[in-house]
Amino acid sequence: MAPAPHIWQKPRIFQGVGQGVGQGVGQGVGTGPMNEIAETQVQSAWALAAMLAGAPAFEAHLTAHLGLVLSGEASADLNMLFLWSPHGLPSLAAALARAKERGLPLLLVTHPDLRDPSEAETTSFGLTPIARPLPLMVLDDLSQKPRQSAVEVRPVREAAEARATTGLIHAAFALPRDLIQRTLEPSLGSHSDCRTFIAWRRGEAVSSVTVTGRGPRVGLWSMATAPHHQGRGYGGELLKAVIDRLHREGCRRIYLHATEAGLPLYRRLGFRSLAEQSVWLSEPSGSLHG
């Protein structure tokens, strides 16, 4: 598998991309847990960019206050804007305008300590609130009790294994297979930024998850179990094996953005909620003024 390409491209809408990212992150959103949330959102922007960097129309921009990641595909789940500081509000319109310029739907994920956009701003930015917040969850105790597993967990290394993961994501999230092949499949193997693991049961791929980053803090993404295998514990067995591996590698914290369906599993494994993030949908057909 080829090494991951350089993630952050030359900026087209922001100045100073990559400069001062660690300086002032979370300014204006308090201290302690609030800065912890902002730091995790920064890491999430980097992680999503690493996962999508192989997409043909990929584009990403990072400042000290927000991160914009565009896959170039007409799927809001693959175009995201993280806003973790009120100092990013002046750049918010420019970021949303960039997505609209490219005709892309986008999800805006905001720090919970930031105020919600006003009615005038939602109209101006063409934003629609998503009813359910997006839980940001973390696991700090990675110790796992040894137990017998019904699945074999292996990292993705071969093209056939990457295709098997594409099939699982397609089945679990109802995303078009060709879209996954263009955007996510190039990053599904083991390289410095992303690693994907598959749970195998009698030679069949039943569940997969992608790990972003290395070291003391990593992220979990694209947790997918084939619908006809859900409810059998295979996803939990996969996560336990991956958590144990990360613990042995020296990881001290795992974060993830939880779907409603995944919440019970993550809680059983010891994840706790760090924040409830507000989410807004920006459609390319909406108007943008300013």
C-alpha positions in Angstrom: 0.0 0.0 0.0 1.4 3.4 -1.0 2.1 5.9 1.8 -0.6 8.5 2.5 -0.3 11.6 0.4 0.4 15.0 2.1 -2.9 15.9 3.7 -3.2 19.7 3.8 -3.0 21.2 0.4 -2.1 24.8 -0.4 -4.9 26.9 0.9 -7.4 28.5 -1.5 -9.7 30.2 0.9 -7.6 30.5 4.1 -4.3 32.0 4.9 -1.7 30.3 7.2 -3.0 26.8 6.9 -1.2 24.6 9.3 0.3 27.6 11.1 -0.5 28.0 14.8 -2.8 25.1 14.8 -1.7 24.1 18.3 -1.6 27.7 19.4 -4.9 29.1 20.4 -6.9 26.0 19.6 -10.0 26.3 21.7 -9.5 30.0 22.4 -12.7 31.5 23.7 -14.3 28.2 24.6 -13.1 27.9 28.2 -10.5 25.7 29.8 -10.3 22.1 30.9 -12.9 19.8 29.3 -13.8 22.5 26.7 -10.2 22.7 25.4 -10.2 18.9 25.5 -13.2 18.9 23.2 -11.6 21.4 20.8 -8.4 19.4 20.6 -10.3 16.3 19.8 -12.2 18.1 17.0 -8.9 19.3 15.6 -7.7 15.7 15.6 -11.0 14.7 14.0 -10.4 17.1 11.1 -6.9 15.7 10.5 -8.2 12.2 10.7 -11.0 12.7 8.2 -8.6 14.3 5.9 -6.2 11.3 6.2 -9.1 9.0 5.4 -10.2 10.9 2.3 -6.9 12.1 1.0 -6.9 9.5 -1.8 -10.2 10.8 -3.3 -9.6 12.3 -6.7 -11.3 15.6 -5.8 -10.1 15.8 -2.2 -9.5 19.2 -0.7 -8.8 20.3 2.9 -8.0 23.4 4.8 -7.0 23.9 8.4 -6.7 27.0 10.6 -6.3 27.4 14.3 -10.1 27.7 14.7 -11.8 25.4 12.1 -11.1 22.6 9.7 -12.8 22.0 6.3 -12.5 18.6 4.6 -14.1 18.0 1.2 -14.2 14.6 -0.5 -15.6 16.1 -3.7 -18.5 13.7 -3.7 -22.2 14.6 -3.3 -22.5 13.0 0.2 -22.7 15.2 3.2 -21.1 12.6 5.4 -17.9 12.9 3.3 -17.8 16.7 3.4 -17.4 18.1 6.9 -16.5 21.4 8.5 -15.4 21.3 12.2 -15.7 24.6 14.1 -14.1 24.6 17.5 -13.5 28.3 18.3 -15.6 31.5 18.1 -12.6 33.0 16.4 -13.4 30.8 13.4 -16.8 32.5 12.8 -15.3 35.1 10.5 -14.0 32.3 8.2 -17.2 30.3 8.4 -18.9 32.0 5.5 -15.9 31.5 3.3 -15.7 27.8 4.2 -19.4 27.3 3.5 -19.0 29.3 0.3 -16.2 27.0 -0.9 -18.5 23.9 -0.5 -21.3 25.6 -2.3 -18.9 26.8 -5.1 -18.1 23.1 -5.7 -21.8 22.1 -5.4 -21.2 19.9 -2.4 -23.5 19.2 0.6 -21.7 19.6 3.9 -22.1 18.8 7.6 -21.1 21.6 10.0 -20.1 20.2 13.4 -19.7 22.8 16.1 -18.1 22.9 19.6 -20.9 22.6 22.2 -19.8 25.8 24.0 -20.4 27.9 20.9 -23.7 29.6 20.4 -26.1 28.2 17.7 -26.3 30.2 14.6 -29.1 32.8 14.7 -32.1 32.5 12.3 -30.6 35.2 10.1 -27.3 33.3 10.0 -28.9 30.0 9.2 -30.8 31.6 6.3 -27.7 33.4 5.1 -25.5 30.3 5.3 -28.2 28.0 4.0 -28.0 25.8 7.2 -30.6 23.3 8.4 -30.1 21.9 12.0 -29.9 18.2 12.4 -32.3 17.2 15.2 -30.0 14.8 17.0 -26.6 16.0 18.3 -23.5 14.0 17.4 -22.0 12.4 20.6 -18.2 12.8 20.9 -17.1 9.8 23.0 -13.8 8.8 24.6 -12.3 5.7 26.2 -9.6 6.2 28.8 -9.4 2.7 30.3 -8.1 0.5 27.5 -7.4 -2.6 29.7 -9.4 -5.6 28.5 -10.0 -8.9 30.2 -8.7 -11.8 28.0 -11.5 -13.9 26.6 -12.3 -16.4 23.9 -13.4 -14.7 20.6 -15.7 -16.0 17.9 -13.9 -14.0 15.3 -10.4 -13.5 13.9 -9.3 -9.9 13.7 -6.6 -8.9 11.1 -5.4 -5.6 9.7 -6.2 -4.9 6.0 -3.1 -5.4 3.9 -4.3 -6.7 0.5 -6.5 -5.2 -2.1 -9.0 -8.0 -1.7 -9.3 -7.2 2.0 -9.9 -3.5 1.2 -12.7 -4.5 -1.2 -14.2 -6.6 1.6 -14.2 -3.5 3.8 -15.8 -1.5 1.0 -18.6 -4.1 0.9 -19.1 -3.9 4.7 -19.3 -0.1 4.6 -21.7 -0.2 1.6 -24.0 -2.6 3.4 -23.9 -0.9 6.8 -24.3 2.7 5.7 -26.1 2.3 2.3 -23.4 4.4 0.6 -22.9 3.6 -3.1 -20.1 1.1 -3.6 -18.4 3.2 -6.3 -18.4 6.2 -4.0 -16.6 4.3 -1.3 -14.1 2.9 -3.8 -13.2 6.4 -4.9 -13.1 8.1 -1.5 -12.4 5.7 1.3 -10.9 2.5 -0.2 -7.5 4.1 -1.1 -6.9 4.7 2.7 -8.2 1.3 3.9 -4.8 -0.4 4.1 -2.1 0.0 6.8 -0.1 3.2 6.4 1.1 5.9 8.7 -2.3 7.7 9.1 -5.0 5.0 8.8 -5.3 1.4 9.6 -8.3 -0.8 9.0 -9.1 -4.0 10.8 -11.6 -6.7 9.8 -13.3 -9.3 11.9 -13.5 -12.6 10.0 -15.9 -15.4 10.9 -15.4 -18.7 9.0 -13.7 -16.9 6.1 -16.3 -14.2 5.8 -15.7 -10.5 6.6 -18.4 -9.6 9.2 -17.3 -6.3 10.6 -14.6 -3.6 10.1 -13.3 -0.4 11.7 -10.7 2.2 10.8 -8.1 3.5 13.2 -6.7 7.0 12.6 -3.4 8.2 14.1 -0.8 6.5 16.3 0.6 7.2 19.7 -1.3 8.1 22.9 -4.5 9.3 21.2 -6.3 7.7 18.2 -9.7 7.8 16.6 -12.1 5.1 15.5 -14.1 5.6 12.3 -16.4 3.8 9.9 -17.4 1.1 12.3 -19.4 -1.3 10.0 -21.1 -4.6 10.5 -23.0 -6.4 7.8 -26.7 -6.1 8.5 -27.3 -9.8 8.5 -24.5 -10.2 11.1 -25.6 -7.4 13.4 -26.8 -8.4 16.9 -24.4 -11.3 17.1 -21.6 -9.5 19.0 -19.1 -9.5 16.1 -18.7 -5.7 16.2 -18.0 -5.8 19.9 -15.4 -8.6 19.5 -13.7 -6.6 16.8 -13.5 -3.5 18.9 -12.2 -5.4 21.9 -9.4 -6.8 19.9 -8.5 -3.5 18.3 -8.7 -1.7 21.7 -6.4 -4.4 23.2 -3.9 -3.9 20.3 -3.9 -0.2 20.7 -3.4 -0.5 24.5 -0.3 -2.7 23.9 1.0 -0.1 21.4 0.9 2.6 24.1 -2.4 4.3 23.3 -4.0 6.0 26.3 -7.2 7.5 24.8 -9.6 6.5 21.9 -12.2 8.9 20.6 -15.1 8.5 18.2 -18.2 10.3 16.9 -21.0 7.9 17.7 -24.1 7.1 15.6 -27.3 6.5 17.5 -27.1 2.8 16.6 -23.6 2.5 18.0 -24.2 4.2 21.3 -25.2 1.0 23.3 -22.1 -0.9 22.2 -19.7 1.9 22.9 -21.1 2.4 26.4 -20.8 -1.3 27.1 -17.1 -1.1 26.2 -16.6 1.8 28.6 -16.7 4.9 26.3 -18.1 8.0 28.0 -19.6 11.1 26.4 -17.2 14.0 26.2 -19.6 16.3 24.4 -22.9 16.6 22.5 -21.9 18.4 19.3 -24.5 20.4 17.3 -24.7 19.4 13.6 -26.0 21.5 10.7 -26.6 20.5 7.1 -25.6 22.9 4.3 -27.1 22.0 0.9 -25.5 23.3 -2.3 -28.8 24.7 -3.6 -29.1 27.0 -0.6 -28.3 30.7 -0.9 -25.3 32.2 0.8 -25.0 35.9 1.3 -21.7 37.2 2.7 
